[in-house]
Amino acid sequence: MAAYLIIGTLAAIIYEDFRFRAIHWYWLVLLGIFAYCYSTAPTSDIFANFGFLFIQIAGLTAYFSIKNKRLVNIVDAQIGLGDILFFIPLCLLFKPTLFLAFFVISLLGSLIGFLLIQKFWLKKLETIPLAGCMSIFLLLFLFLEYPQNSFFLF
């Protein structure tokens, strides 16, 4: 049942992020609650995922701070707060190796998809709806995993 609630929440996030380039906070809270209810990951796996996420955000902050020769707050300039908050429920859903693979593949897929859409269809796009794109990848993952009846964890 929680998996279907996750799917519905992801659909709402996709719609809002593509339509308005922002998502309401309550979708992220619901996704977090549903992910927590569904997750069977041990606490150590969840902390490992949070550690990876922290390293990514700290690395991005360091990169842009060095590039601009001053401390840069990357939130809302390089990445939206909703996108960062979207990563938190993802930490609950995957084992660390699968989280790493999903994170990298969905980021690369989002970038490639955005560049293709920008080049061939909508040239005026300036920002990537990252939470929406990653939600699409998570939905694809869910639907590909559904026949095995073990949605997230191996």
Protein Blocks (a to p, Z undefined) as FASTA:
>chain_A
ZZmmmmmmmmmmmmmmmmnopacfklmmmmmmmmmmmpccdfklmmmmmmmmmmmmmmmm
mmmmmmnopacdfehklocfklmmmmmmmmmmpcfklmmmmmmmmmmmmmmmmmmmmmmm
mmmbcbdcfklmmmmmmmmmmmmmmmnopakbZZ
